[in-house]
Amino acid sequence: MEHHAVVSFVPVAKGWKPLMNAESQFASAKQPMLSRISWLPVVAMGAMSLISYLDRTTLAILAPTILRDTHLSSEQYGWIVSAFSVAYMVGNLFWGYLIDHFGLRASVTVAVLLWTIASASHASVTTFLGFAVARIVLGFGEGATFPGGLRTVHETLPEESRGTGISIAYAGASAGAIITPLIVTPIALRFGWRAAFICTGVIGVAWLLWWSIVARHLGAGRARRIADEGGERRPSQVFDSRILAFVSLYAFGALPLAFGTYAAPLYLSKALGLSQALIGKLVWLPPLGWEVGYVVAGQLFDRRLKTVHGISSIWIQLVALSFLLLGLPLAFTSRAPSLSWALLMITLPMITTGGLVIVALRYGTLMFPGRPGLVAGVGAASWSGVVALVMPLIGRYFDQHQYSSAFQLVAAFPMVGFIGWRLLGFRTQTQTIGSIR
């Protein structure tokens, strides 16, 4: 007989407190044994997000070489990134719905197989249209990454461990962005940039083989944990100011992630004159900041739940604001006195990105506890929509050597996102996260 911890939240004077029934207490006694199995699918999701960013950032890392060889402009490159982002936006909504309604195992398998083929196909294209089509298919497939990760966390982990679970499932993305230049740059320098894309395909196939084993631990009974903790929301309840508040914080707050991932290599090449080999040795630093943001924010939420058994509105807003302030130096990066300072000023906003993403996801899943796949899908899709609109403009700024304008534009987005979140979500935050004032 399989036991599941059922956690209910009851209102208390200064927040919501978890109330465990007898079955929950029995399950808690067995938690150490269960967690060994429960964490394995979460780790697999972390590996999937790592591969996702390995595949998507290979083009960004090698962009200086590829643009030189194919005679594409920075603005054309911006449109190629935009094509990926639009497809990624659609894919997040599609896979988020599919995963919530038809299950993780099959949905994730099909998605990863699709994007693996698309990633490897980059090796055979040379034109603007060819890259755009390959990126569209890649983006659509990779739309399953974060809906799958968040759904897995909610199916396999209890409430008080989900902050760390989300950071693991999502931190694979930043880890992928960190290791990509260290992997693909030597391959591209020795065998050519096409070989790097072929390697991404091989890695994707290896993950699919591992996933076919790990997914067996995703028992159908675990999905009941989500229903026990909040159930499904009716569609009319989902599309309200809470969703708009979530989208504002996620989509606008995380824009520096796109800049650090897609535009930083071009900036180092075009503005600072760095070689492809040197760029490959340096561009892992901004994603490291992103990783730090994920880990710190995840730990803050879990420790808060374990020590005071609740999350207050003031506390979550202070956490978001603290991360937000770290992103302000990005606006002045073009005036950095040295390469070291420029890298630092690009890296700090990535910490902002990681922290605000975790804050947004915890807010979204508290608002809609029965729809983790949809929450992740809407968040990533909205972010992709913003990236699709902004990246061609960034590319144009780069072609015109207006680097200061590009940095100031990107730096403004997290502040706009935070203000929108506060204005749109203030009433529902104080009512729904547990009278959380």
Residue, then its C-alpha position, 0 to 999 in steps of 0.5 A: m500500500e502506498h502512502h502519501a503525505v497530505v498537507s493542508f494549509v489553515p489560516v493563522a494570525k500571520g500567515w498560513k500554517p501546514l496542518m498534517n493529518a495522521e496519514s501525513q505523519f505516517a508518511s513523514a516518518k518514512q520520508p527519508m526512504l521515500s526521498r531517495i526515489s522522489w529526488l531521482p526524477v527531479v535530478a533527471m529534470g535538472a539534466m533535461s534542462l541542462i541539455s536544453y540550454l546546451d542545445r539552445t546556447t550552442l548557437a549563441i556561443l559560436a555566433p561570432t564564428i557562425l555569423r562570420d562564416t555565413h555572412l549573417s548580420s547581428e540583426q538577422y541573428g536577433w530575428i533567428v533568436s526571435a523565431f526560436s522564442v516565438a516557437y518556445m512560447v507556443g511550445n510552453l503552452f502546448w506542452g504545459y497543457l499536455i503534461d498536466h492532462f496526459g502525463l510526464r513520461a510520454s510528453v517529455t519523451v516526444a518533446v526531447l526527441l523532437w528538439t534533439i533532431a532539430s539541434a543536430s540539424h543545425a549542422s546542415v544549414t547555412t542560410f538565414l531561413g535554414f537557421a530560423v526553421a531549425r530554431i523554430v523546431l528546437g524552440f517548440g520542442e524545448g517548450a516542455t523543459f520547465p513545465g515538465g520540471l515543475r510538474t515533476v517537483h509537484e508530483t514527487l516532493p512535499e511542499e517544504s522541499r519544493g523550493t529546493g526541488i524547483s531550483i534543482a529542476y531549473a538550475g540545470a538550465s544555468a548549469g547547461a549555459i555554464i558548461t556549453p562554452l567549455i564543451v562546444t568551443p574546443i570542439a568547434l575550434r578543432f573540428g568546426w562549428r557543425a561538429a558541435f551541433i552533432c555532439t548535442g544530438v548525441i547527448g540528447v539521445a543518451w538522456l532519452l535512454w536514461w529517461s526511459i529508466v528513470a520515468r518508471h519511478l513516476g507512479a500515477g499515484r503520485a499525481r494525487r499529491i497535487a490534487d490533495e494540496g489544492g486541486e485543479r482551478r477552473p479556467s475562469q479562475v486562472f485568467d485573472s490578475r494573479i496570472l498577470a502579476f505572475v507573468s509580469l514578474y517572470a517575463f520582465g524580471a527574467l529578461p537579463l537571462a536572455f541577454g546574458t545567454y544570447a547577446a553577451p558573446l556578441y558584445l564581447s566579440k563586437a565591442l571588446g574585440l575578443s576572439q572565439a577562443l577567449i569568449g569560450k573561456l569567459v561566457w560561463l561566468p554570467p550563467l554562474g550568477w543565474e545558478v546562484g540566484y536559483v539556489v539561494a532563492g530556493q533555499l530561502f523559501d524552504r528554510r522559511l517554510k521549515t522554520v516559521h511554517g508560512i510565507s508572508s507577503i512582506w517577506i516574499q516582496l523583500v526577497a524579490l526586491s533584494f534580488l532586483l537591486l543586484g541587477l541595476p549595474l547592468a545599465f552601466t556595463s558599456r562604461a565598465p573600465s575593464l573586461s573584468w568589470a564588464l563581466l561582473m556587471i553582466t553576471l550580477p543581473m543573472i543572480t537577479t534573474g535566477g532569484l526572481v524566477i524562483v520567487a515568481l514560480r513559488y508565487g504562481t504555484l501558491m496561487f494555482p496549486g493544481r496546475p504546475g505544468l500550466v504555471a511553468g508553461v505560461g511563465a516561460a511562454s511569456w518570457s519567450g514572447v518578451v525575448a522575441l520582441v526585444m532581441p531583434l532590437i538588441g541586434r540592431y543596437f549592436d549593429q549600430h554600436q549603440y551598446s549603452s542603449a541595449f544595456q539600459l533597455v534590458a536593465a529596465f525590464p526587471m524593475v517594470g516586472f516587479i512594479g507590475w507584480r506589486l500592482l496587479g497581485f497586491r490584493t490577491q497576494t494578501q488574500t491567497i498566500g494566507s492573509i499574508r501580511 
